[in-house]
């Protein structure tokens, strides 16, 4: 999968020599279709040709946001719920055994941006793109080693990378702030490496000393083990810094409406030994993004295996107590005190946070937090056809609120909040009904359809939110892989989807 040359294997980037599926898609992109697609409906499936429902009337108008705010957009019901292809990024020349990391995916109103190894690329929405067809391309000095899902009000984000060209030993100690619309490097800076051991890791999979990055108002925050740094979004100057002392380290930061840093302290002699998590304790510090001052600290009991922060404001903590899976959700008040604990130990519900080589402590793809509730999904029900539901829990009491049923032959996953509404993905399991993006109204349990769509067979696994990026932005739904890999025993080069985008078949309402 070439990503370093401008046009990859296709020379001028005009698509010569691409495989049949790509040629078919180019034809589809040129059409504005209604109803079902004559070739089997694999990328377009509508229920009626009319406009999207305005029945709820509940969707908030977008809150005015400045360039230093972290983006929180409110999606509008589309003019048509018929889903059509909005974008595709694919490759047709991956070799047997080839593996490519693709950390991070971000969307604006006109650009889909993706991390690919040591490069950020931006591609125009509405195109069928391959490596070499980028609108812009930003080559970093080494592989991306950290990123955040957050984007500012003027479409900027931050990534970490290794400076291969600047040191004998490339360390993950560089941060870049990037404009997603034009690929411009706004600024970059170098941060320290923990003295306890630069990015040490062993077979236990420990993430000791791994840096993390996120955004809050006006600030790009980086944890580097020995402390946390706050950079000014405008120019990259250091606004503030905090330090930790051994055996404690800052291990990850959650952002958005505020900042919460996760501090990890090891009490055993060998913090890298198997089972060392039993001697680790965690603290969470909420910081003022402007000054780095700690507003409150929340301590967790020893023996907690992992702690994630799906939401900073309201503060919600996902705890894995003695298990690798999330066992409890804890809501905190404005002073960092426990409001309610939601136990998931009975096995009826699933709350997933990703544990990857990139230190994102706020990447919990099926935990969505609203103003007063947290939404998670139930386990898949064993009956045939399969089904599940999304359940809301009150953040003040921990009690269940509204329940949203997927319907038989489908699975329902929370995606993100859109104002006061919950956006959810309904994945068809019966190969008959279409997939859909829907808006759920927590106060009334009303469901408003946004998009109905089919997917090609080759893209069927991209809806698995725990393994892929799923982004809803500006009326479009994007699925993107986090990495691409071809089995070593493959006999030929492989063609595969990397990003797939869906939008309504009629122009979006103004």
MIVEX-932843 format. One record per residue (C-alpha): x negated, y, z negated; residue in one letter. Coordinates in steps of 0.25 Angstrom, whole numbers, plus 2048, in hexadecimal, padded with zeros to 3 digits. Example, Ala and Ser with C-alpha at 12.3 -4.5 7.8 and 13.67 -1.06 7.14 Angstrom:
2
7CF7EE7E1A/7C97FC7E3S/
***
This chain:
510
800800800X/7F880C805X/7FA8197FDX/7ED8207FFX/7EE82380EX/7F882E814X/7FF82481DX/7FC816818X/7FD80B822X/80681282BX/7FC81D830X/805829833X/810825829X/81A824834X/81E816830X/81880E83CX/817800839X/8207FF82DX/8297F382AX/8377F282EX/83D7F5821X/837803822X/83C806830X/84A80282BX/84980B81FX/845817828X/852815830X/85A815824X/85482281FX/85882982BX/867825829X/87182B81FX/87A81F81DX/88781D816X/88E810811X/885804813X/87980181BX/87B7F8827X/86F7F0825X/8747EB818X/8747F780FX/8677F5808X/864803807X/87180A807X/87E806800X/8898107FDX/89780F7F7X/89F8197FFX/899825807X/89E82F7FEX/8968397F4X/8918357E7X/89B8367DBX/89C8437D4X/8A683C7CAX/89E83D7BEX/89B84C7BFX/8918497B3X/88484B7BAX/87D8577B4X/8778627BDX/8688627BEX/8618697B2X/8588747B7X/84A86F7B6X/83D8777B8X/8308727BEX/82A86E7B0X/8368667ACX/8378577AEX/8418547B8X/84F84F7B4X/85884F7C0X/86784D7C0X/86C8457CCX/8788487D4X/88283E7DAX/87E83C7E8X/8868407F4X/8878327F8X/8858257F0X/88181E7FCX/87281B7FAX/86881C805X/85981B806X/852828802X/844824802X/83B818803X/82C816801X/827808805X/81A801809X/8187F6814X/80A7F3812X/8077EE804X/7FD7E3804X/7FE7D67FCX/7F97D87EDX/7FA7E77EFX/7FF7EF7E3X/8017FE7E2X/8058067D6X/8108107D8X/8128187CBX/81D8237CBX/8288277D4X/82E8357D4X/83983B7DDX/83C8497E1X/84784F7EAX/83E84C7F6X/8328437F2X/8308357ECX/8238347E5X/81C8287E2X/80F8247DBX/80681A7E3X/7F98167DCX/7F18227DCX/7FA82B7E5X/8078327E3X/80F8337F0X/81C83B7F3X/8258377FEX/83183E804X/83F839800X/84783480CX/83B82D813X/83681F815X/828820810X/81C817810X/80E81B80BX/809826814X/81782C815X/815835808X/81A843808X/80E8467FEX/80383E7F8X/7FB8407ECX/7EF8387EAX/7E98377DBX/7DB8347D7X/7DF8267D2X/7EB81D7CFX/7F88237C8X/7F781E7BAX/8038257B3X/80F82D7B7X/81D8327B2X/82B8317B8X/82E83F7B4X/82E84A7BFX/82F8597BCX/8398637C1X/8318677CDX/82D8587D1X/8208567CAX/81B84A7C3X/80E8457BCX/8058387BEX/7F88337B8X/7ED82E7C0X/7DF8287BFX/7D48307C4X/7CC8267CDX/7C48317D4X/7C08387C7X/7BA82E7BEX/7B28217BEX/7BE81B7B6X/7CB81F7BAX/7D48227AFX/7E38267AEX/7E08347AAX/7E583D7B5X/7F38447B5X/7F984A7C2X/8058537C3X/80B8527D1X/8168597D9X/81F84E7DFX/8258577EAX/8178597F1X/80D8507EAX/80585C7E5X/7FC8597D9X/8008647D0X/7F58617C6X/7ED8567C0X/7E58547B3X/7DD84B7ACX/7E084679EX/7D883E793X/7D782F792X/7D9828784X/7CC82577DX/7D2818778X/7D0812785X/7D3817793X/7DF810798X/7DB803791X/7E47F7795X/7E47E8794X/7EC7DC797X/7F67DF78CX/7FA7EB795X/7F87F678BX/7FA804790X/7F080A786X/7EB81778AX/7F3818797X/7F782779AX/80582B79CX/80B8387A2X/81983F7A2X/82084C7A4X/82785679BX/82B86479DX/81F86C7A2X/81586079EX/80E8547A3X/80B84B797X/800841798X/7FD83678DX/7EF83178DX/7ED828781X/7E6832778X/7F183D77AX/7FA844783X/7F885078CX/80285A791X/7FF86179EX/80686D7A4X/80F8697B0X/80B8767B7X/7FC8757B7X/7F78697B0X/7F18707A4X/7F1869797X/7FD86F78EX/7FA866782X/7F485977DX/7F584F772X/7EC84576DX/7EE837766X/7E383075EX/7E082175EX/7E781775CX/7F281F762X/7F4823770X/7FE82B779X/803820782X/80E82678BX/81783378CX/825834790X/82A841796X/83684879CX/83E851793X/832851789X/826848785X/82483C77DX/81683677BX/815827777X/80A82576DX/80481776BX/7FC81375EX/7F580675DX/7F180074FX/7EB7F3753X/7DC7F1755X/7DE7ED764X/7E97F576AX/7E77EE777X/7E97E0772X/7F57D8775X/8017DB76CX/7FA7E8768X/8087EF76AX/80C7EA75CX/8027F3756X/8067FF75EX/80F80A759X/815815762X/81882475FX/82082D769X/81D83C768X/82684676FX/81E852774X/821860778X/81D860787X/81886F786X/80F86D77AX/80D85E777X/812860769X/818854763X/827856760X/829849759X/82383B757X/82B82E757X/824821752X/827813755X/82580774DX/8197FE74FX/81B7F2757X/8227F9762X/81D7F476FX/820800778X/82780D778X/82C815784X/834822785X/83F822790X/84383078CX/83D83C785X/849844783X/85283E77DX/846836778X/84982777AX/83E81C777X/83E80E77CX/837804773X/8327F7775X/8317F1767X/82A7E3767X/82E7E1776X/8297E6783X/8377EA787X/83F7F6781X/8457F2774X/84B7FF76FX/84E80D774X/84D818769X/85282676BX/84C831764X/85183F760X/84A84D762X/84184A756X/83D83C75AX/845835750X/84D828753X/85B82B758X/85F81D75CX/85980F75FX/85F80776AX/85B7F8769X/8597F0776X/8557E476FX/8627DC771X/85E7DB780X/86B7E1786X/8647ED78BX/8577F0793X/84E7FD792X/8427FD79BX/83680579AX/82A8037A3X/81D7FD79EX/8138007AAX/8058047ACX/80A8127ACX/80D81879FX/81B81D7A0X/82281C793X/82E823798X/83181A7A4X/83D81279FX/84480F7ACX/8518097A6X/85281279AX/85981F79DX/85B82A792X/866835793X/869840789X/87183777FX/86F829784X/86581F789X/869815794X/863807796X/8687FB79EX/86D7EE799X/8667E179DX/86B7DA7A9X/8777D17A6X/8757C37AAX/8827C17B1X/8837C07C0X/8847CA7C6X/87A7D27BDX/87E7DF7B7X/87A7E87ABX/87D7F67A5X/8778037A0X/87A806792X/87881478BX/87481577DX/876822775X/869828771X/86E82D763X/87582075FX/86F815767X/87D81076AX/88180C778X/889816780X/88D81478FX/88C807797X/88A8077A6X/88D7F97ADX/8857F67B9X/8907ED7BFX/88E7DE7C3X/8837DB7CCX/87B7E87C9X/8717ED7BFX/8717FC7B9X/8658037B5X/8648117AFX/85A81A7B7X/85B8287B1X/8638337ACX/86983E7B6X/86E8497ACX/8788427A3X/87A8367ADX/8738297AEX/86E8257BBX/86D8167BDX/86980C7C7X/8738007CAX/86B7F57D1X/8747EB7D9X/8717DC7D5X/87B7D67DFX/8757DA7ECX/8837DF7F0X/8867EC7E9X/87C7F87EBX/8737FE7E1X/87780B7DBX/8728177D4X/87D81C7CAX/87F8287C0X/8858237B3X/88C82D7AAX/88982979BX/895831795X/89F82A79EX/89881E7A3X/89C8237B1X/89481E7BDX/8918277C9X/88B8207D5X/87F8277DBX/87981E7E6X/87C8107EBX/8718097F3X/86B7FC7F7X/85D7F87F7X/8547F0801X/8507E27FCX/8427E77FBX/8457F27F1X/84F7EA7E8X/8457E97DDX/8437F87DDX/84F7FA7D4X/8487F47C8X/8468007C0X/83C7F97B6X/8327F77C2X/8358037CBX/8378127CBX/8458167CCX/8478257CEX/85482D7D1X/85183B7D6X/8598467DEX/86483C7E2X/85B8317E6X/8578237E0X/84981E7E1X/8438107DFX/83480F7DEX/82A8047DBX/81F8067D0X/8157FE7D7X/8147F67E4X/80E7E87E5X/80D7DD7EFX/80B7CE7EAX/7FD7C97EDX/8037BD7F4X/80B7C57FEX/8077C280CX/8097CF813X/80A7DE811X/8167E2809X/8217ED80CX/8287F27FFX/8307FE7FAX/8298077F0X/8348127EFX/8428127F3X/84C81E7F2X/85B81E7F3X/86482B7F5X/87282E7F9X/87682D808X/87C83B808X/875848804X/87484B7F5X/87E8557F0X/8788637EDX/
***
